[in-house]
Amino acid sequence: MKVLAIIPSRYGSTRFPGKPLVKIEGKSMINRVYERSCKVFDHVCVATDDQRIIDEVKSFGGDAVMTSNTHRSGTDRCFEALNIVEERDGNKFDIVVNVQGDEPFIEPGQLSELIGCFKEKDTKIATLVKRFSVEEDIFSPNTPKVVLSADMDALYFSRSAIPYKRGVDTSLWNDGKTYYKHIGLYAFTRETLKEVTTLEQTSLEIAEQLEQLRWLESGYKIKVAVTEYQSYSIDTPEDLEILVSRNIIKTGM
């Protein structure tokens, strides 16, 4: 099974411009994501639409390709990058992993867990979830929730707390067992990645603003693995400041 890990990386984030280049303990965010990905995968590539990110990746010896600045999602950017890399290198990959470029502390173990989903031969799309701890806010719309089937397929993703516990006070909902949060890592078979990039937006996706609902609504199954690793996504400068205030990281060093 030949795997290509692609890290979509945009400079022009509306909430945090230049985010991939911010320094975290002396290294850029994109450098940290790339290094951790290389601990699991032999083939890693950054897909970007900005020359500054290309230059940064080349500066630490990484691989990067220039993609369109009109993509609707990181999934679309991954598919273009796959085509560029395969044509450039003469390779053909079986699995493509979409590694989020804003998770500089992603654990290599998470990436291995994700790829482990493809031990089941009928897996076409895979992702990760983690149980909410009792201290976490299950009602935050910024953290998508997931409900699972007995076969560990995703049934639905929502920004609301699901499942709804009828007749139970909301303060008692989170027991540390019931609720799963989505970890935004995806892996696709090559053909499935090609197929999902041709799909039109669906009503559920538009309602929740969650791309993965387009795939579910279109009939695709999403295999899920449960991870115990804690990761930290950085979407805004405030997210970075919180990690610094908790002494989890030091920035600008």
Stockholm file with secondary structure:
# STOCKHOLM 1.0

chainA/1-253         MKVLAIIPSRYGSTRFPGKPLVKIEGKSMINRVYERSCKVFDHVCVATDDQRIIDEVKSFGGDAVMTSNTHRSGTDRCFEALNIVEERDGNKFDIVVNVQGDEPFIEPGQLSELIGCFKEKDTKIATLVKRFSVEEDIFSPNTPKVVLSADMDALYFSRSAIPYKRGVDTSLWNDGKTYYKHIGLYAFTRETLKEVTTLEQTSLEIAEQLEQLRWLESGYKIKVAVTEYQSYSIDTPEDLEILVSRNIIKTGM
#=GR chainA/1-253 SS CCEEEEEEECSCCSSSTTGGGCEETTEEHHHHHHHHHHTTCSCEEEEESCHHHHHHHHHTTCCEEECCSCCSSHHHHHHHHHHHHHHHHTCCCSEEEECCTTCTTCCHHHHHHHHHGGGSTTCCEEEEEEECCTTSCTTCTTSCEEEECTTSBEEEEESSCSSCCTTSCGGGSCCSSSCEEEEEEEEEEHHHHHHHTTCCCCHHHHHHTCTHHHHHHTTCCCEEEECCCCCCCCCSHHHHHHHHHTTSCCBCC
#=GC SS_cons         CCEEEEEEECSCCSSSTTGGGCEETTEEHHHHHHHHHHTTCSCEEEEESCHHHHHHHHHTTCCEEECCSCCSSHHHHHHHHHHHHHHHHTCCCSEEEECCTTCTTCCHHHHHHHHHGGGSTTCCEEEEEEECCTTSCTTCTTSCEEEECTTSBEEEEESSCSSCCTTSCGGGSCCSSSCEEEEEEEEEEHHHHHHHTTCCCCHHHHHHTCTHHHHHHTTCCCEEEECCCCCCCCCSHHHHHHHHHTTSCCBCC
//
